[in-house]
Amino acid sequence: MVPVLHPQQRSQLHQLGARAHGLVPHLQRLLCFAEAGNGQFWLLFDSQAAASGEQPAPQLWGDPAGQLQHQGAAELFTEVLADHRIVCVAEPGNTFAPVEQAALAVLAELIITNLRSGADALEALRQATGVAHEFARLRDSETGHHLERVSRITRMIAMGLAESHQLSPTFIEQLSLFSRLHDIGKIGIPDGILLKPGRLTSEEMVVMRTHVELGLEILHKLLGQHSIPDQPATRLMANIIRTHHERLPGSGYPVGLRGAAIPIEGRIVAMADVFDAVTSTRPYRRSASVSEGLELVRDLAHKGELDPACVAALEANRDELESVVADYRDPPVLVG
């Protein structure tokens, strides 16, 4: 069916264009497509057209990425989700940093989630840009490589558990994507603690641990402000933030959940986060090798802290794990 836009929707498009271009510094153009069949796609939204005030007739595209590259676009970020795809074009001569890609991926997921739920597509885009804009502030507290490593390790573990834990492809994709937001609450932690080069004192650790509650507050506030309804995707986001520091014997935080009370998403992201932490260099210690990291998480699982099934899934993908750690290594830091 050919999409038809009424005047109010065209006005929303114009407003959205201005907001979308402010989401990521080097974003030149954002396009949203719906599959039309036979390898073709309806163009639902084009921020460039909205910014220029154009009102193009509905149009069909072939391969969107191929056509955009033919038009001279060098750097593209594409998310393909079921029968929709989001394509972002960088300004000439620029590329999207890993954290910017994370923000754009969240934007794409929320767009498609709302489209699937039957919400107005343009309003969903407006809402999602507001949420993703806040998520993009993660650049102030986390490195892009850390976010990418956690996301990829999370996907690796989830795929290894897909059959035994009946994890759907959609769940795995969303879990990998939203795992990048596990520490969003660190936005609210004072720089003196968040950016401290050495180990935190016990008092500072108490403050640092509040990032879980802060993350949930940020998420709920943003979802409420933008009228994004409760749905599986938003509950998954909240569970990741809430439970990735919980531990099986009840020794974690913020509430000390035990065993099966910790949802599988929390157990998976906890494993990815712990492994990435020990294999990353800090100013006060060297990074562990992949072998050493696996030995450490294996020991933690033996002690009952981490899920043994998650460890097994990680160990089963040793070669891929080595590649992720090597390909997304942080710049070297001075080790005291």
C-alpha positions in Angstrom: 0.0 0.0 0.0 1.3 3.4 -1.0 2.0 5.7 2.1 0.1 9.0 2.1 1.1 11.9 4.3 -1.4 14.6 5.4 -0.3 18.2 6.1 0.1 17.6 9.8 2.5 14.7 9.1 4.5 16.9 6.7 4.8 19.5 9.4 6.0 16.8 11.9 8.5 15.7 9.3 10.0 19.2 9.1 10.3 19.4 12.9 11.8 15.9 13.1 14.4 16.7 10.5 15.9 19.5 12.6 16.0 17.2 15.7 17.5 14.2 13.8 20.4 16.2 12.5 21.2 17.3 16.0 21.2 13.7 17.3 24.7 12.8 16.0 27.3 15.5 15.1 28.1 14.0 11.6 24.6 12.8 10.6 23.7 14.3 7.3 20.6 12.3 6.4 18.3 9.7 8.0 16.0 7.6 6.0 13.4 5.1 7.1 12.2 2.4 4.7 9.4 -0.3 4.7 9.7 -3.4 2.6 7.4 -3.4 -0.4 8.3 -6.8 -1.8 10.3 -8.0 -4.8 13.5 -6.4 -3.4 11.9 -2.9 -3.3 11.3 -0.5 -0.3 8.9 2.4 0.3 10.7 5.5 1.5 8.7 6.5 4.6 10.9 9.3 5.9 13.9 11.4 4.6 15.3 14.0 7.0 17.0 15.8 4.1 13.7 16.3 2.3 12.1 17.4 5.6 14.8 20.0 6.2 14.5 21.5 2.8 10.7 21.7 3.0 10.2 19.3 0.0 7.1 17.3 -0.3 8.2 14.4 -2.5 5.6 11.9 -3.8 5.8 8.4 -2.3 8.6 6.6 -4.0 10.0 3.1 -4.3 13.7 2.3 -3.9 15.7 -0.8 -4.9 18.7 -1.4 -2.6 18.7 1.7 -0.4 22.4 1.4 0.6 23.5 0.8 -3.0 21.5 3.7 -4.3 22.8 6.1 -1.7 26.4 5.0 -2.4 25.7 5.6 -6.1 24.6 9.1 -5.1 28.0 9.7 -3.5 27.4 8.7 0.2 30.6 7.2 1.5 29.8 6.4 5.1 26.5 4.6 5.9 25.0 3.1 9.0 22.2 0.6 8.4 19.9 -1.2 10.7 17.7 -4.0 9.2 14.9 -5.0 11.5 12.3 -7.4 10.1 10.6 -5.7 7.2 12.0 -2.2 7.9 15.4 -0.7 7.6 16.9 2.6 8.8 19.8 4.1 6.9 21.9 7.0 8.2 24.4 8.9 6.0 27.4 10.7 7.4 28.5 14.1 6.3 31.2 14.0 3.5 34.6 13.1 4.9 33.3 12.0 8.3 32.5 8.6 9.9 30.2 7.6 12.8 32.0 6.9 16.0 31.1 3.6 17.9 29.0 5.5 20.5 27.2 7.4 17.7 26.4 4.1 16.0 25.1 2.8 19.4 22.8 5.8 19.6 21.6 5.4 16.0 21.0 1.7 16.6 18.8 2.5 19.6 17.0 5.1 17.5 16.3 2.5 14.8 15.1 -0.1 17.2 12.6 2.3 18.9 11.4 3.5 15.5 10.7 0.0 14.4 9.2 -1.1 17.7 6.7 1.7 17.5 5.9 1.0 13.9 5.2 -2.7 14.7 2.9 -1.6 17.6 0.8 0.4 15.2 1.9 3.9 16.6 2.0 6.7 14.1 5.4 6.4 12.3 6.3 10.1 12.4 5.4 10.5 16.0 7.4 7.4 16.8 10.4 8.9 15.1 10.0 12.2 17.1 9.8 10.3 20.3 12.7 8.0 19.5 15.0 10.9 18.6 14.4 12.4 22.0 15.3 9.1 23.8 18.3 8.4 21.6 19.6 11.9 22.0 19.9 11.3 25.8 21.5 7.8 25.2 24.1 9.5 23.0 25.4 11.2 26.1 27.0 7.9 27.0 30.1 9.3 25.2 30.8 11.3 28.4 31.3 8.2 30.5 32.1 5.2 28.4 34.4 4.5 25.5 32.8 3.5 22.2 34.9 0.4 22.1 33.7 -0.7 25.5 30.1 -0.4 24.4 30.8 -2.3 21.2 32.7 -5.1 23.0 29.9 -5.6 25.6 27.3 -5.6 22.8 29.1 -8.2 20.7 30.0 -10.4 23.7 26.4 -10.2 24.9 25.2 -11.4 21.4 27.8 -14.2 21.5 26.5 -15.5 24.8 22.9 -15.1 23.9 23.3 -17.0 20.7 25.0 -19.8 22.6 22.0 -20.0 24.9 19.3 -19.6 22.3 18.3 -23.2 22.1 18.6 -24.2 25.8 16.9 -21.0 27.0 14.5 -20.6 24.1 15.8 -17.1 23.1 14.2 -15.8 20.0 16.2 -14.0 17.2 14.3 -10.7 18.1 15.2 -11.1 21.8 18.9 -11.7 21.0 19.1 -8.7 18.6 17.4 -6.4 21.1 19.5 -7.7 24.0 22.7 -7.0 22.1 21.6 -3.5 21.2 20.2 -2.5 24.6 23.3 -4.0 26.4 25.0 -0.8 25.3 22.8 1.1 27.7 23.6 -0.9 30.8 25.5 1.9 32.5 23.5 4.9 31.3 23.0 6.0 34.9 26.7 6.9 35.0 25.6 10.1 33.3 24.5 11.2 36.8 27.7 10.3 38.7 30.0 13.2 39.6 33.1 13.4 37.3 35.4 13.3 40.3 34.2 9.7 40.9 33.3 8.6 37.4 36.6 9.7 35.8 38.9 9.0 38.8 42.0 7.3 37.4 42.6 5.1 40.5 40.6 2.8 42.6 37.5 4.2 44.3 37.2 4.4 48.1 34.4 2.6 49.9 32.5 5.9 50.1 33.0 6.6 46.4 31.8 3.1 45.6 28.6 3.7 47.4 28.0 6.7 45.1 29.1 4.8 42.0 26.6 2.1 42.7 23.7 4.5 42.6 24.1 4.6 38.8 21.7 1.6 38.6 18.8 3.6 40.2 19.8 6.7 38.2 19.7 4.7 35.0 16.2 3.5 35.7 15.1 7.0 36.6 16.5 8.3 33.3 14.9 5.5 31.3 11.4 5.9 32.9 11.5 9.7 32.6 12.4 9.6 29.0 9.9 6.9 28.1 7.2 8.8 30.0 8.1 12.2 28.5 7.9 10.8 25.0 4.8 8.7 25.6 6.5 5.4 24.6 4.2 2.7 26.0 5.2 -0.3 28.1 6.2 -3.1 25.8 8.7 -6.0 25.7 11.5 -3.9 24.4 11.2 -1.2 27.1 11.0 -3.9 29.8 14.1 -5.6 28.4 15.9 -2.2 28.6 14.9 -1.8 32.2 15.9 -5.3 33.2 19.3 -4.9 31.8 19.9 -1.7 33.7 18.4 -3.0 36.9 20.0 -6.4 37.1 23.4 -6.5 35.4 25.2 -6.0 38.8 23.1 -8.6 40.6 24.9 -11.9 41.4 23.5 -15.4 41.8 24.1 -15.9 45.6 22.5 -12.5 46.4 25.8 -10.6 46.8 25.2 -8.1 44.0 23.3 -4.8 43.9 21.1 -2.8 44.1 18.7 -5.3 45.8 20.6 -8.5 46.2 18.5 -10.7 43.8 19.3 -14.5 44.0 19.4 -17.2 41.4 16.5 -17.5 39.0 15.2 -14.1 40.3 17.8 -12.5 38.1 16.4 -12.6 34.5 18.5 -14.2 31.8 19.2 -10.8 30.2 20.8 -9.6 33.5 22.9 -12.7 33.8 24.1 -12.5 30.2 25.0 -8.8 30.4 26.7 -9.3 33.8 29.0 -11.9 32.2 29.8 -9.7 29.2 30.5 -6.7 31.5 32.7 -8.6 33.9 34.7 -10.2 31.1 35.2 -6.9 29.4 36.2 -5.2 32.6 39.0 -7.7 33.4 40.3 -7.8 29.8 40.5 -4.0 29.6 43.4 -1.9 30.7 43.0 0.4 33.7 45.5 3.1 34.9 46.0 1.0 38.1 46.4 -2.5 36.4 47.2 -4.2 33.1 44.5 -6.0 31.1 44.0 -9.7 31.4 44.4 -11.9 28.3 41.4 -13.7 26.9 42.6 -16.9 28.5 43.0 -15.2 31.9 39.6 -13.5 31.5 37.9 -16.9 30.8 39.7 -18.4 33.8 38.5 -15.6 36.0 34.8 -15.8 34.9 35.0 -19.6 35.1 36.2 -19.3 38.7 33.4 -16.8 39.5 30.9 -19.3 38.1 32.4 -22.1 40.2 32.0 -19.9 43.3 28.3 -19.4 42.3 28.7 -15.7 41.4 28.1 -15.9 37.6 25.9 -18.2 35.5 27.9 -21.4 34.4 25.8 -21.6 31.2 26.9 -18.1 30.2 30.6 -19.1 30.8 30.1 -22.2 28.7 28.6 -20.1 25.9 31.5 -17.7 26.0 34.1 -20.4 26.0 32.5 -22.1 23.0 33.2 -19.0 21.0 36.9 -18.5 21.9 38.1 -17.5 18.4 35.3 -14.9 18.0 36.0 -13.6 21.5 39.7 -13.2 20.6 38.7 -11.2 17.5 36.3 -8.9 19.4 38.9 -8.1 22.1 41.6 -7.4 19.4 39.4 -5.5 17.0 37.9 -3.2 19.6 40.8 -2.6 21.9 40.9 0.8 23.7 43.9 3.1 23.1 46.7 2.3 25.5 46.8 3.9 28.9 49.6 4.4 31.4 49.7 1.6 33.9 51.0 2.5 37.3 
